[in-house]
Amino acid sequence: MIVGNVRNSDSFKVTTPSDQEIRMTRLFDAPRQLVFEAMTKPEHVKQWWGLLGEGHSVPVCEIDFRVGGQWRFVNRHPKGEAAFYGEYREITPPSRVVFTEIFEQFPDSVSVVTADLIEEGGKTRLTATVRYPSLEVRDIVIASGMARGAGISYDRLEDLVVELNRS
């Protein structure tokens, strides 16, 4: 678990509900519609996704936000770049998005992400469940430090939605 100075950072939890899944939950101090928009609009995603520290950026953030639409993000970091892409399968604003996610270096390992956003007294609880093709792939992802990176990215998302909520 990541615990930082960012509001609600201590609400971030990572579990493995099955041999093929990782589930991440996080509470955000903003209305559900605003969190949904920050997760689905390129101008917002570029401000939080994969920004793990100095030298990180998102030079490519393409989103065709419709069922069947494609997305592609490239994370530039001090050691190079990492690209991810996928397709939107289900969109129910502002409560749910289901999409595939593929790490470009391993195009045969398709995961499916289900992101549910629940309103909790003016705040929003995100539950993101990622289903991998096998236990082996899930464990490789865990070993890569994905939970730490997601925690930091969600801290940046918290910063963004708090700022947007003030506007």
CYANA upper distance limits for C-alpha pairs under 8 A (distance plus 0.5 A):
  1 MET  CA     10 ASP  CA      8.22
  1 MET  CA     12 PHE  CA      7.04
  1 MET  CA     13 LYS  CA      6.63
  1 MET  CA     14 VAL  CA      7.51
  1 MET  CA    147 ALA  CA      7.93
  1 MET  CA    148 ARG  CA      7.66
  1 MET  CA    151 GLY  CA      7.90
  2 ILE  CA      9 SER  CA      7.27
  2 ILE  CA     10 ASP  CA      7.42
  2 ILE  CA     12 PHE  CA      7.41
  2 ILE  CA    148 ARG  CA      6.86
  2 ILE  CA    151 GLY  CA      6.16
  2 ILE  CA    152 ILE  CA      7.82
  3 VAL  CA      9 SER  CA      5.84
  3 VAL  CA     10 ASP  CA      5.64
  4 GLY  CA      9 SER  CA      6.32
  4 GLY  CA     10 ASP  CA      7.88
  5 ASN  CA      9 SER  CA      7.64
  6 VAL  CA    155 ASP  CA      6.59
  6 VAL  CA    158 GLU  CA      7.97
  6 VAL  CA    159 ASP  CA      7.87
  7 ARG  CA     29 ASP  CA      8.21
  7 ARG  CA    155 ASP  CA      8.45
  7 ARG  CA    158 GLU  CA      7.82
  8 ASN  CA     12 PHE  CA      8.00
  8 ASN  CA     26 ARG  CA      8.09
  8 ASN  CA     27 LEU  CA      6.63
  8 ASN  CA     28 PHE  CA      7.04
  8 ASN  CA     29 ASP  CA      7.93
  8 ASN  CA    158 GLU  CA      8.46
  9 SER  CA     26 ARG  CA      8.24
  9 SER  CA    151 GLY  CA      8.19
  9 SER  CA    155 ASP  CA      6.85
 11 SER  CA     25 THR  CA      7.94
 11 SER  CA     26 ARG  CA      5.86
 11 SER  CA     27 LEU  CA      6.35
 12 PHE  CA     24 MET  CA      7.54
 12 PHE  CA     25 THR  CA      6.08
 12 PHE  CA     26 ARG  CA      4.95
 12 PHE  CA     27 LEU  CA      7.65
 12 PHE  CA    151 GLY  CA      7.20
 13 LYS  CA     24 MET  CA      6.07
 13 LYS  CA     25 THR  CA      5.78
 13 LYS  CA     26 ARG  CA      7.15
 14 VAL  CA     22 ILE  CA      7.44
 14 VAL  CA     23 ARG  CA      6.10
 14 VAL  CA     24 MET  CA      5.01
 14 VAL  CA     25 THR  CA      7.18
 14 VAL  CA    147 ALA  CA      7.35
 15 THR  CA     22 ILE  CA      6.32
 15 THR  CA     23 ARG  CA      5.67
 15 THR  CA     24 MET  CA      7.05
 16 THR  CA     20 GLN  CA      8.36
 16 THR  CA     21 GLU  CA      6.08
 16 THR  CA     22 ILE  CA      5.11
 16 THR  CA     23 ARG  CA      6.52
 17 PRO  CA     21 GLU  CA      6.54
 17 PRO  CA     22 ILE  CA      7.15
 17 PRO  CA     23 ARG  CA      7.36
 18 SER  CA     22 ILE  CA      8.15
 19 ASP  CA    134 SER  CA      7.89
 19 ASP  CA    135 LEU  CA      5.68
 19 ASP  CA    138 ARG  CA      8.14
 20 GLN  CA    131 ARG  CA      6.03
 20 GLN  CA    132 TYR  CA      5.64
 20 GLN  CA    133 PRO  CA      7.16
 20 GLN  CA    134 SER  CA      5.92
 20 GLN  CA    135 LEU  CA      5.48
 20 GLN  CA    137 VAL  CA      8.48
 20 GLN  CA    138 ARG  CA      6.35
 21 GLU  CA    129 THR  CA      7.17
 21 GLU  CA    130 VAL  CA      5.94
 21 GLU  CA    131 ARG  CA      4.99
 21 GLU  CA    132 TYR  CA      6.59
 21 GLU  CA    138 ARG  CA      7.19
 22 ILE  CA    129 THR  CA      6.29
 22 ILE  CA    130 VAL  CA      5.79
 22 ILE  CA    131 ARG  CA      7.28
 22 ILE  CA    138 ARG  CA      7.83
 23 ARG  CA    127 THR  CA      7.40
 23 ARG  CA    128 ALA  CA      6.14
 23 ARG  CA    129 THR  CA      4.79
 23 ARG  CA    130 VAL  CA      6.80
 24 MET  CA    126 LEU  CA      8.38
 24 MET  CA    127 THR  CA      6.23
 24 MET  CA    128 ALA  CA      5.70
 24 MET  CA    129 THR  CA      6.91
 25 THR  CA    125 ARG  CA      7.38
 25 THR  CA    126 LEU  CA      5.94
 25 THR  CA    127 THR  CA      4.92
 25 THR  CA    128 ALA  CA      6.85
 26 ARG  CA    125 ARG  CA      6.16
 26 ARG  CA    126 LEU  CA      5.83
 26 ARG  CA    127 THR  CA      7.29
 26 ARG  CA    154 TYR  CA      8.18
 27 LEU  CA    123 LYS  CA      7.42
 27 LEU  CA    124 THR  CA      6.12
 27 LEU  CA    125 ARG  CA      4.84
 27 LEU  CA    126 LEU  CA      6.80
 28 PHE  CA     35 VAL  CA      8.14
 28 PHE  CA    123 LYS  CA      6.22
 28 PHE  CA    124 THR  CA      5.62
 28 PHE  CA    125 ARG  CA      6.75
 28 PHE  CA    126 LEU  CA      8.18
 28 PHE  CA    158 GLU  CA      6.38
 28 PHE  CA    161 VAL  CA      8.33
 29 ASP  CA    122 GLY  CA      7.90
 29 ASP  CA    123 LYS  CA      5.26
 29 ASP  CA    124 THR  CA      7.10
 29 ASP  CA    158 GLU  CA      7.57
 29 ASP  CA    161 VAL  CA      8.01
 29 ASP  CA    162 VAL  CA      7.05
 30 ALA  CA     34 LEU  CA      7.08
 30 ALA  CA     35 VAL  CA      7.14
 30 ALA  CA    122 GLY  CA      6.88
 30 ALA  CA    123 LYS  CA      5.39
 30 ALA  CA    124 THR  CA      6.69
 30 ALA  CA    161 VAL  CA      6.61
 30 ALA  CA    162 VAL  CA      6.79
 30 ALA  CA    165 ASN  CA      7.00
 31 PRO  CA     35 VAL  CA      7.03
 31 PRO  CA    119 GLU  CA      7.49
 31 PRO  CA    122 GLY  CA      5.83
 31 PRO  CA    123 LYS  CA      5.83
 31 PRO  CA    124 THR  CA      6.42
 32 ARG  CA     36 PHE  CA      6.53
 32 ARG  CA     94 PRO  CA      6.98
 32 ARG  CA     95 SER  CA      7.92
 32 ARG  CA    117 LEU  CA      7.00
 32 ARG  CA    118 ILE  CA      7.42
 32 ARG  CA    119 GLU  CA      6.28
 32 ARG  CA    122 GLY  CA      8.30
 32 ARG  CA    123 LYS  CA      7.41
 32 ARG  CA    124 THR  CA      5.66
 33 GLN  CA     37 GLU  CA      6.70
 33 GLN  CA     93 PRO  CA      8.27
 33 GLN  CA     94 PRO  CA      5.84
 34 LEU  CA     38 ALA  CA      6.68
 34 LEU  CA    161 VAL  CA      7.16
 34 LEU  CA    164 LEU  CA      8.26
 34 LEU  CA    165 ASN  CA      7.94
 35 VAL  CA     39 MET  CA      6.74
 35 VAL  CA    124 THR  CA      7.79
 35 VAL  CA    161 VAL  CA      6.82
 36 PHE  CA     40 THR  CA      6.81
 36 PHE  CA     93 PRO  CA      7.85
 36 PHE  CA     94 PRO  CA      6.06
 36 PHE  CA     95 SER  CA      7.91
 36 PHE  CA    117 LEU  CA      8.08
 37 GLU  CA     41 LYS  CA      6.33
 37 GLU  CA     44 HIS  CA      8.28
 37 GLU  CA     94 PRO  CA      8.47
 38 ALA  CA     44 HIS  CA      5.59
 38 ALA  CA     45 VAL  CA      6.71
 38 ALA  CA    157 LEU  CA      7.95
 38 ALA  CA    160 LEU  CA      8.22
 38 ALA  CA    161 VAL  CA      7.44
 39 MET  CA     44 HIS  CA      7.55
 39 MET  CA     45 VAL  CA      6.40
 40 THR  CA     44 HIS  CA      8.12
 40 THR  CA     45 VAL  CA      7.34
 40 THR  CA     63 ILE  CA      8.02
 40 THR  CA     65 PHE  CA      7.65
 41 LYS  CA     45 VAL  CA      6.63
 41 LYS  CA     63 ILE  CA      7.70
 42 PRO  CA     46 LYS  CA      6.55
 42 PRO  CA     61 CYS  CA      6.23
 42 PRO  CA     62 GLU  CA      7.02
 42 PRO  CA     63 ILE  CA      6.79
 43 GLU  CA     47 GLN  CA      7.69
 44 HIS  CA     48 TRP  CA      7.64
 44 HIS  CA    160 LEU  CA      8.33
 45 VAL  CA     49 TRP  CA      6.06
 45 VAL  CA     61 CYS  CA      7.90
 46 LYS  CA     57 SER  CA      8.02
 46 LYS  CA     58 VAL  CA      5.97
 46 LYS  CA     59 PRO  CA      8.29
 46 LYS  CA     61 CYS  CA      7.01
 47 GLN  CA     51 LEU  CA      7.95
 47 GLN  CA     58 VAL  CA      8.46
 47 GLN  CA    156 ARG  CA      7.92
 47 GLN  CA    157 LEU  CA      8.19
 47 GLN  CA    160 LEU  CA      7.87
 48 TRP  CA    153 SER  CA      6.08
 48 TRP  CA    154 TYR  CA      7.77
 48 TRP  CA    156 ARG  CA      5.32
 48 TRP  CA    157 LEU  CA      5.64
 48 TRP  CA    160 LEU  CA      7.83
 49 TRP  CA     58 VAL  CA      7.99
 49 TRP  CA    153 SER  CA      5.88
 49 TRP  CA    154 TYR  CA      8.32
 49 TRP  CA    156 ARG  CA      8.16
 49 TRP  CA    157 LEU  CA      8.07
 50 GLY  CA     56 HIS  CA      7.76
 50 GLY  CA     57 SER  CA      7.85
 50 GLY  CA     58 VAL  CA      7.82
 50 GLY  CA     75 ASN  CA      6.69
 50 GLY  CA    149 GLY  CA      7.42
 50 GLY  CA    150 ALA  CA      8.11
 50 GLY  CA    152 ILE  CA      8.45
 50 GLY  CA    153 SER  CA      6.09
 51 LEU  CA     56 HIS  CA      5.82
 51 LEU  CA     57 SER  CA      6.55
 51 LEU  CA     58 VAL  CA      8.16
 51 LEU  CA     75 ASN  CA      8.48
 51 LEU  CA    152 ILE  CA      7.97
 51 LEU  CA    153 SER  CA      6.48
 51 LEU  CA    156 ARG  CA      7.85
 52 LEU  CA     56 HIS  CA      6.81
 52 LEU  CA    149 GLY  CA      6.93
 52 LEU  CA    152 ILE  CA      6.42
 52 LEU  CA    153 SER  CA      6.98
 55 GLY  CA     76 ARG  CA      8.10
 55 GLY  CA     77 HIS  CA      6.03
 55 GLY  CA     78 PRO  CA      6.03
 56 HIS  CA     75 ASN  CA      7.43
 56 HIS  CA     76 ARG  CA      5.93
 56 HIS  CA     77 HIS  CA      4.89
 56 HIS  CA     78 PRO  CA      7.32
 57 SER  CA     75 ASN  CA      6.35
 57 SER  CA     76 ARG  CA      5.65
 57 SER  CA     77 HIS  CA      7.18
 58 VAL  CA     73 PHE  CA      7.41
 58 VAL  CA     74 VAL  CA      6.13
 58 VAL  CA     75 ASN  CA      5.26
 58 VAL  CA     76 ARG  CA      6.52
 59 PRO  CA     73 PHE  CA      8.48
 59 PRO  CA     74 VAL  CA      6.77
 59 PRO  CA     75 ASN  CA      7.43
 59 PRO  CA     76 ARG  CA      7.47
 60 VAL  CA     72 ARG  CA      7.70
 60 VAL  CA     73 PHE  CA      5.83
 60 VAL  CA     74 VAL  CA      5.53
 60 VAL  CA     75 ASN  CA      8.07
 61 CYS  CA     71 TRP  CA      8.11
 61 CYS  CA     72 ARG  CA      6.45
 61 CYS  CA     73 PHE  CA      5.07
 61 CYS  CA     74 VAL  CA      7.20
 62 GLU  CA     70 GLN  CA      8.44
 62 GLU  CA     71 TRP  CA      5.86
 62 GLU  CA     72 ARG  CA      5.69
 62 GLU  CA     73 PHE  CA      6.90
 63 ILE  CA     69 GLY  CA      8.14
 63 ILE  CA     70 GLN  CA      6.85
 63 ILE  CA     71 TRP  CA      4.97
 63 ILE  CA     72 ARG  CA      7.23
 64 ASP  CA     69 GLY  CA      5.36
 64 ASP  CA     70 GLN  CA      5.89
 64 ASP  CA     71 TRP  CA      6.55
 65 PHE  CA     69 GLY  CA      6.26
 65 PHE  CA     70 GLN  CA      7.86
 65 PHE  CA     71 TRP  CA      8.23
 65 PHE  CA     88 TYR  CA      7.64
 66 ARG  CA     88 TYR  CA      6.99
 66 ARG  CA     91 ILE  CA      7.54
 67 VAL  CA     87 GLU  CA      8.24
 67 VAL  CA     88 TYR  CA      5.55
 67 VAL  CA     89 ARG  CA      5.70
 67 VAL  CA     90 GLU  CA      6.24
 67 VAL  CA     91 ILE  CA      6.95
 68 GLY  CA     87 GLU  CA      6.42
 68 GLY  CA     88 TYR  CA      5.83
 68 GLY  CA     89 ARG  CA      6.52
 69 GLY  CA     87 GLU  CA      6.11
 69 GLY  CA     88 TYR  CA      6.02
 70 GLN  CA     85 TYR  CA      7.85
 70 GLN  CA     86 GLY  CA      6.24
 70 GLN  CA     87 GLU  CA      4.94
 70 GLN  CA     88 TYR  CA      6.86
 71 TRP  CA     85 TYR  CA      5.91
 71 TRP  CA     86 GLY  CA      5.98
 71 TRP  CA     87 GLU  CA      6.66
 71 TRP  CA     88 TYR  CA      8.22
 72 ARG  CA     83 ALA  CA      7.70
 72 ARG  CA     84 PHE  CA      6.17
 72 ARG  CA     85 TYR  CA      4.60
 72 ARG  CA     86 GLY  CA      7.16
 73 PHE  CA     83 ALA  CA      6.25
 73 PHE  CA     84 PHE  CA      5.90
 73 PHE  CA     85 TYR  CA      6.82
 74 VAL  CA     81 GLU  CA      7.18
 74 VAL  CA     82 ALA  CA      6.20
 74 VAL  CA     83 ALA  CA      4.73
 74 VAL  CA     84 PHE  CA      6.90
 75 ASN  CA     81 GLU  CA      6.01
 75 ASN  CA     82 ALA  CA      5.70
 75 ASN  CA     83 ALA  CA      6.68
 76 ARG  CA     80 GLY  CA      6.45
 76 ARG  CA     81 GLU  CA      4.90
 76 ARG  CA     82 ALA  CA      7.11
 77 HIS  CA     81 GLU  CA      6.38
 82 ALA  CA    103 PHE  CA      8.14
 82 ALA  CA    104 GLU  CA      8.03
 83 ALA  CA    103 PHE  CA      6.65
 83 ALA  CA    104 GLU  CA      6.06
 83 ALA  CA    105 GLN  CA      8.38
 84 PHE  CA    101 GLU  CA      7.13
 84 PHE  CA    102 ILE  CA      5.95
 84 PHE  CA    103 PHE  CA      5.06
 84 PHE  CA    104 GLU  CA      6.12
 85 TYR  CA    100 THR  CA      8.26
 85 TYR  CA    101 GLU  CA      6.15
 85 TYR  CA    102 ILE  CA      5.81
 85 TYR  CA    103 PHE  CA      7.27
 85 TYR  CA    104 GLU  CA      7.69
 86 GLY  CA     99 PHE  CA      7.11
 86 GLY  CA    100 THR  CA      5.26
 86 GLY  CA    101 GLU  CA      5.18
 86 GLY  CA    102 ILE  CA      6.40
 87 GLU  CA     99 PHE  CA      5.96
 87 GLU  CA    100 THR  CA      5.81
 87 GLU  CA    101 GLU  CA      7.90
 88 TYR  CA     97 VAL  CA      8.01
 88 TYR  CA     98 VAL  CA      6.64
 88 TYR  CA     99 PHE  CA      4.76
 88 TYR  CA    100 THR  CA      7.10
 89 ARG  CA     97 VAL  CA      8.19
 89 ARG  CA     98 VAL  CA      5.89
 89 ARG  CA     99 PHE  CA      5.62
 89 ARG  CA    100 THR  CA      7.92
 90 GLU  CA     96 ARG  CA      8.09
 90 GLU  CA     97 VAL  CA      6.06
 90 GLU  CA     98 VAL  CA      5.37
 90 GLU  CA     99 PHE  CA      7.39
 91 ILE  CA     96 ARG  CA      6.46
 91 ILE  CA     97 VAL  CA      5.15
 91 ILE  CA     98 VAL  CA      7.05
 92 THR  CA     96 ARG  CA      5.50
 92 THR  CA     97 VAL  CA      6.79
 93 PRO  CA     97 VAL  CA      8.23
 94 PRO  CA    117 LEU  CA      7.72
 95 SER  CA    116 ASP  CA      6.15
 95 SER  CA    117 LEU  CA      5.26
 95 SER  CA    118 ILE  CA      7.07
 96 ARG  CA    114 THR  CA      7.76
 96 ARG  CA    115 ALA  CA      6.05
 96 ARG  CA    116 ASP  CA      5.07
 96 ARG  CA    117 LEU  CA      6.69
 97 VAL  CA    114 THR  CA      6.49
 97 VAL  CA    115 ALA  CA      5.77
 97 VAL  CA    116 ASP  CA      7.28
 98 VAL  CA    112 VAL  CA      7.58
 98 VAL  CA    113 VAL  CA      6.07
 98 VAL  CA    114 THR  CA      4.95
 98 VAL  CA    115 ALA  CA      6.76
 99 PHE  CA    112 VAL  CA      6.24
 99 PHE  CA    113 VAL  CA      5.87
 99 PHE  CA    114 THR  CA      7.24
100 THR  CA    110 VAL  CA      7.03
100 THR  CA    111 SER  CA      6.10
100 THR  CA    112 VAL  CA      4.92
100 THR  CA    113 VAL  CA      6.54
101 GLU  CA    110 VAL  CA      6.48
101 GLU  CA    111 SER  CA      5.72
101 GLU  CA    112 VAL  CA      6.58
101 GLU  CA    113 VAL  CA      7.42
102 ILE  CA    106 PHE  CA      7.65
102 ILE  CA    107 PRO  CA      6.45
102 ILE  CA    108 ASP  CA      8.38
102 ILE  CA    109 SER  CA      6.94
102 ILE  CA    110 VAL  CA      5.67
102 ILE  CA    111 SER  CA      6.97
103 PHE  CA    107 PRO  CA      6.75
103 PHE  CA    109 SER  CA      8.10
109 SER  CA    132 TYR  CA      7.99
109 SER  CA    133 PRO  CA      6.95
109 SER  CA    137 VAL  CA      8.05
110 VAL  CA    132 TYR  CA      7.33
110 VAL  CA    133 PRO  CA      7.11
111 SER  CA    130 VAL  CA      6.99
111 SER  CA    131 ARG  CA      5.94
111 SER  CA    132 TYR  CA      5.08
111 SER  CA    133 PRO  CA      6.88
112 VAL  CA    130 VAL  CA      6.10
112 VAL  CA    131 ARG  CA      5.68
112 VAL  CA    132 TYR  CA      7.29
113 VAL  CA    128 ALA  CA      7.12
113 VAL  CA    129 THR  CA      6.16
113 VAL  CA    130 VAL  CA      4.90
113 VAL  CA    131 ARG  CA      6.94
114 THR  CA    127 THR  CA      8.46
114 THR  CA    128 ALA  CA      6.06
114 THR  CA    129 THR  CA      5.71
114 THR  CA    130 VAL  CA      6.95
115 ALA  CA    126 LEU  CA      7.26
115 ALA  CA    127 THR  CA      6.20
115 ALA  CA    128 ALA  CA      4.78
115 ALA  CA    129 THR  CA      6.97
116 ASP  CA    126 LEU  CA      6.23
116 ASP  CA    127 THR  CA      5.71
116 ASP  CA    128 ALA  CA      6.85
117 LEU  CA    124 THR  CA      6.76
117 LEU  CA    125 ARG  CA      6.09
117 LEU  CA    126 LEU  CA      5.12
117 LEU  CA    127 THR  CA      6.99
118 ILE  CA    124 THR  CA      6.04
118 ILE  CA    125 ARG  CA      5.64
118 ILE  CA    126 LEU  CA      7.09
119 GLU  CA    123 LYS  CA      6.36
119 GLU  CA    124 THR  CA      5.19
119 GLU  CA    125 ARG  CA      6.96
120 GLU  CA    124 THR  CA      6.13
120 GLU  CA    125 ARG  CA      7.30
131 ARG  CA    138 ARG  CA      8.49
132 TYR  CA    137 VAL  CA      6.83
132 TYR  CA    138 ARG  CA      6.17
133 PRO  CA    137 VAL  CA      7.15
133 PRO  CA    138 ARG  CA      8.25
134 SER  CA    138 ARG  CA      6.82
135 LEU  CA    139 ASP  CA      6.60
136 GLU  CA    140 ILE  CA      6.73
137 VAL  CA    141 VAL  CA      6.77
138 ARG  CA    142 ILE  CA      6.81
139 ASP  CA    143 ALA  CA      6.59
140 ILE  CA    144 SER  CA      6.69
141 VAL  CA    145 GLY  CA      7.63
141 VAL  CA    146 MET  CA      6.62
142 ILE  CA    146 MET  CA      6.25
142 ILE  CA    147 ALA  CA      7.30
145 GLY  CA    149 GLY  CA      6.90
146 MET  CA    150 ALA  CA      6.47
147 ALA  CA    151 GLY  CA      6.57
148 ARG  CA    152 ILE  CA      6.85
149 GLY  CA    153 SER  CA      6.61
150 ALA  CA    154 TYR  CA      6.48
151 GLY  CA    155 ASP  CA      6.75
152 ILE  CA    156 ARG  CA      6.96
153 SER  CA    157 LEU  CA      6.73
154 TYR  CA    158 GLU  CA      6.56
155 ASP  CA    159 ASP  CA      6.83
156 ARG  CA    160 LEU  CA      6.75
157 LEU  CA    161 VAL  CA      6.68
158 GLU  CA    162 VAL  CA      6.59
159 ASP  CA    163 GLU  CA      6.75
160 LEU  CA    164 LEU  CA      6.58
161 VAL  CA    165 ASN  CA      6.34
162 VAL  CA    166 ARG  CA      6.95
163 GLU  CA    167 SER  CA      7.25
